[in-house]
Amino acid sequence: MYLIFEAMKKILSLLLFAAFSNVIVAQDIPVEILNTQDSIKVLLTKDLQKVYPHKVKAKQTLYSIAKLFELPVTYLRKINRLEKDAALDLNQEIFIPLRDNLIRTDKPANVEDYIPVVYKVKSKETIFRISRIYFDIETDQLKSNNQLTEDKLDIGQYLTIGWFKINTGSTLEQENMDLDSVIVETVEDSIARIDTSFVVIKPKYKKGIAYWDKSSATNQLFVLHKTAKVNSEIELYNPVQGIRTMAKVVAHIPRNTYPDDIDVILSPATAKQLGALDSRFLVEMKYFE
């Protein structure tokens, strides 16, 4: 009886080992997520986070997708409202947050290992807004990526923002990866429903007092604002000069440091771009909260 019991234990152990091995092998089998004929078409959330809507292909799993984009499976499941054991359907659309460090902005020498990351131009968007505000790359780099000789853009035009490596050979442990908590929180907050409605961005309009320090020497186009979303863009208009410009909101105005009637603090470069003559002047603002 003892010998039979021991034999059964060995058989059970072998069966469990075989089953476990099959799971590991199944997860490690390379599954093509994207190929060289594909491109990553980027959408923006209301918080200007980058999201890629991906249509599931045959044999793709949440694990294989998460591995390519270096995201925890649990996180990808959570933002797409997927049940823990739910399988993906063919042609099902899932939303994948894009990590900035995975987008290479200069064209790589081994371009066959990469696919382009592209953005579709919308009404009133400018080369400055897309490069400096949306994707934080140099305007000249964006123009070079797209062989542009001028700043003019057409609605519906696709711009190559950079390149994404599809042949990574990654062996990262997805569940234990350290993901930027800011990305996690903002994308979860932004995607209230998993559909394309979340890309609509509704601005605020206001007239107010702008202030700038003429003694400062910075040449960057940025502002401090009372309530505008940090890292978003703001459109400024000087009605006296009839000049309009865009700038980046880098922080909120610190409390008790400026008079209460001041709505926006301009860098000298921004003020000069608006043709400002006085340190205080009226501006019209279009921004996001």
C-alpha positions in Angstrom: 0.0 0.0 0.0 2.8 2.4 0.9 4.5 1.7 -2.5 1.3 2.4 -4.3 0.9 5.7 -2.4 4.4 6.8 -3.2 4.0 5.9 -6.9 0.8 7.9 -7.0 2.6 10.9 -5.4 5.3 10.8 -8.1 2.7 10.5 -10.9 0.8 13.5 -9.5 4.1 15.5 -9.1 4.9 14.8 -12.8 1.5 15.8 -13.9 1.6 19.1 -12.0 5.1 19.8 -13.4 4.0 19.1 -16.9 0.9 21.4 -16.5 3.0 24.2 -15.0 5.6 23.8 -17.7 3.0 24.1 -20.4 1.8 27.4 -18.9 5.3 28.8 -18.8 6.0 27.7 -22.3 2.7 29.2 -23.5 3.6 32.6 -22.0 7.1 32.5 -23.3 6.2 31.7 -26.9 6.8 34.9 -28.9 3.5 36.4 -30.1 3.6 39.1 -32.7 1.8 42.2 -31.4 3.0 44.7 -34.1 4.9 44.3 -37.3 6.9 46.6 -39.6 3.8 47.4 -41.6 2.0 48.8 -38.5 2.2 52.3 -36.9 1.2 53.5 -33.4 -1.5 56.1 -33.8 -1.5 58.2 -30.6 -4.5 59.6 -28.9 -4.4 62.2 -26.1 -6.5 62.1 -22.9 -7.8 65.3 -21.4 -4.7 65.4 -19.3 -2.5 65.1 -22.4 -1.4 61.5 -21.6 -0.5 59.4 -24.6 -2.7 56.4 -25.3 -2.6 53.9 -28.1 -5.9 52.1 -29.1 -4.9 48.6 -30.1 -7.0 46.0 -31.9 -6.4 42.5 -30.7 -5.1 40.1 -33.3 -5.1 36.3 -33.3 -3.3 34.6 -30.4 -2.6 37.8 -28.6 -3.1 37.9 -24.9 -3.1 40.7 -22.3 0.3 39.3 -21.1 2.0 39.4 -24.5 0.7 43.0 -25.1 1.7 44.2 -21.6 5.2 42.7 -22.1 5.8 44.6 -25.3 4.7 47.9 -23.8 6.4 47.3 -20.5 3.3 47.6 -18.4 2.0 45.4 -15.5 -0.8 43.1 -16.7 -2.9 44.0 -13.7 -2.7 47.7 -14.6 -3.6 47.2 -18.3 -6.5 45.0 -17.2 -7.7 47.6 -14.7 -7.8 50.7 -17.0 -9.6 48.6 -19.7 -12.2 47.4 -17.2 -11.4 43.7 -17.8 -12.3 40.9 -15.5 -9.3 39.0 -14.1 -9.8 35.8 -16.1 -11.4 37.4 -19.2 -9.9 36.4 -22.5 -9.4 39.0 -25.2 -11.6 38.8 -28.3 -10.4 39.1 -31.9 -10.5 42.7 -33.0 -11.4 43.9 -29.5 -10.0 47.4 -28.9 -8.0 48.0 -25.8 -6.3 51.2 -24.7 -2.6 51.1 -23.9 -0.8 54.0 -22.1 2.5 54.8 -23.8 5.5 55.4 -21.7 7.7 58.3 -22.9 10.9 56.4 -22.5 9.7 53.8 -25.1 9.4 56.5 -27.8 12.6 57.4 -29.6 12.3 60.8 -31.2 15.3 60.6 -33.6 15.2 58.1 -36.4 17.2 55.0 -35.4 19.9 53.5 -37.6 18.3 50.0 -37.3 14.9 51.3 -38.3 13.7 47.8 -39.3 13.4 47.0 -35.5 11.0 50.0 -35.1 7.7 51.3 -36.2 6.6 55.0 -36.4 4.6 56.6 -33.7 2.2 59.1 -35.3 -0.3 61.8 -34.3 -3.2 63.1 -36.4 -3.4 66.9 -36.6 -6.7 68.4 -35.4 -8.2 71.8 -36.0 -6.2 74.8 -34.6 -3.2 72.7 -33.6 0.2 74.1 -34.4 3.7 72.6 -34.8 4.7 74.3 -31.5 1.7 72.9 -29.6 2.2 69.3 -30.8 6.0 69.3 -30.4 6.6 71.3 -27.2 3.3 70.8 -25.3 2.0 67.4 -26.3 5.2 65.5 -26.8 7.9 67.6 -25.3 10.3 67.3 -28.2 12.1 70.1 -30.1 10.1 71.7 -32.9 13.0 71.3 -35.3 13.2 67.6 -34.5 9.5 67.1 -35.3 10.0 69.0 -38.5 13.0 66.9 -39.4 11.1 63.7 -38.7 8.5 64.8 -41.2 10.7 66.6 -43.8 8.8 69.8 -43.1 10.4 73.1 -44.3 7.7 75.3 -42.8 5.4 75.4 -39.8 2.1 75.0 -41.7 0.1 71.9 -40.9 -3.1 70.5 -42.5 -6.0 69.1 -40.5 -5.9 65.3 -40.7 -2.2 65.2 -41.5 -0.2 62.5 -39.7 3.0 63.5 -38.1 5.7 61.1 -37.1 6.5 61.9 -33.5 9.1 59.2 -33.1 9.7 55.4 -33.3 8.7 52.5 -31.1 10.9 49.4 -30.9 9.0 46.2 -31.7 11.9 43.7 -31.5 12.8 44.2 -27.8 13.7 40.7 -26.6 12.4 41.9 -23.2 12.3 39.5 -20.3 10.8 41.9 -17.8 8.6 40.6 -15.0 5.4 42.5 -15.8 3.7 42.2 -12.4 6.7 43.6 -10.5 7.5 46.5 -12.8 7.8 50.0 -11.3 5.4 52.1 -13.3 5.4 55.9 -12.9 2.5 56.5 -10.4 1.6 59.8 -12.1 0.9 58.0 -15.4 -1.2 55.4 -13.6 -3.3 58.0 -11.8 -3.9 60.4 -14.6 -4.8 57.8 -17.2 -7.2 56.1 -14.8 -8.8 59.4 -14.0 -8.9 60.5 -17.7 -10.5 57.3 -19.2 -13.9 57.5 -17.6 -15.2 55.2 -20.3 -13.3 53.1 -22.7 -14.3 54.8 -26.0 -13.0 57.6 -28.1 -15.1 60.3 -26.3 -12.3 60.8 -23.8 -10.1 62.6 -26.3 -12.4 65.6 -26.3 -10.6 68.5 -24.6 -12.8 71.4 -23.4 -10.9 74.7 -22.7 -11.7 77.6 -20.4 -11.8 81.2 -21.7 -10.9 84.2 -19.5 -9.6 87.8 -19.6 -7.1 88.7 -16.9 -4.0 90.5 -15.8 -0.6 89.2 -16.9 2.7 90.1 -15.2 6.3 89.5 -16.2 9.6 90.4 -14.7 11.7 92.3 -17.2 14.9 91.6 -15.3 14.6 87.8 -15.8 16.8 86.3 -18.5 15.0 83.0 -19.4 14.2 82.4 -23.0 11.6 79.6 -22.6 7.9 80.0 -23.4 6.2 79.2 -20.1 3.8 80.6 -17.6 2.5 80.2 -14.0 -1.2 80.2 -13.7 -3.8 80.2 -10.9 -5.8 77.2 -12.0 -4.6 75.9 -15.4 -3.5 72.3 -15.6 0.2 72.0 -14.9 2.1 70.7 -18.0 -0.8 71.7 -20.3 -0.7 74.5 -22.8 -2.2 78.0 -22.6 -3.1 80.2 -25.5 -2.5 83.9 -24.8 -3.8 86.9 -26.8 -2.7 90.5 -26.4 -5.7 92.6 -27.6 -3.7 95.8 -27.7 -1.0 94.4 -30.1 -3.2 91.9 -31.8 -0.7 89.1 -31.1 -1.4 85.5 -30.1 1.0 82.9 -28.8 1.2 79.5 -27.0 3.1 78.7 -23.8 3.5 75.8 -21.4 2.0 75.9 -17.8 4.8 74.8 -15.6 3.3 75.5 -12.2 0.5 77.3 -10.3 1.1 80.8 -9.0 2.4 80.4 -5.4 0.1 81.9 -2.8 0.8 85.2 -1.2 3.7 86.0 -3.6 1.9 88.2 -6.1 -1.1 90.6 -5.9 -4.5 88.8 -6.1 -5.6 90.4 -9.3 -2.8 88.8 -11.3 -4.0 85.7 -13.2 -0.9 84.6 -15.0 2.9 85.1 -14.7 4.8 85.1 -17.9 8.4 84.3 -18.7 10.1 87.1 -20.5 10.2 85.2 -23.7 6.4 84.7 -23.6 5.9 88.4 -22.8 8.1 89.5 -25.7 6.3 87.1 -28.0 3.1 88.9 -27.1 4.7 92.3 -27.7 4.3 93.4 -24.1 5.5 96.9 -23.2 4.5 97.1 -19.6 5.2 94.6 -16.8 1.4 94.4 -16.2 -1.1 94.2 -19.1 -4.4 92.7 -20.1 -4.5 89.3 -21.8 -7.2 86.9 -23.1 -6.5 83.3 -22.1 -7.6 79.9 -23.4 -6.5 77.0 -21.1 -7.4 73.7 -19.6 -8.1 72.8 -15.9 
